Amino acid sequence: MVTTSRVVWFAIAFAFALPIMALMFRNGAEGRPNWIQAALFAGAMALIVTVFFGKGRR
């Protein structure tokens, strides 16, 4: 179930993970980041954080 707490956890985790993943997926020293791959990995990381820290109704 999607609760406000889980949405907030996902948004915060995604906001922190996206720049980190963009830096990791750069092509070379001056290359552009692969934004699709960075966004997918950031979303996966945010989902894991949300599952473990988001409080839902039980």
Secondary structure, DSSP 8 states (H G I E B T S, - for coil): ---HHHHHHHHHHHHHHHHHHHHHTBSSSS--B-HHHHHHHHHHHHHHHHHHH-----
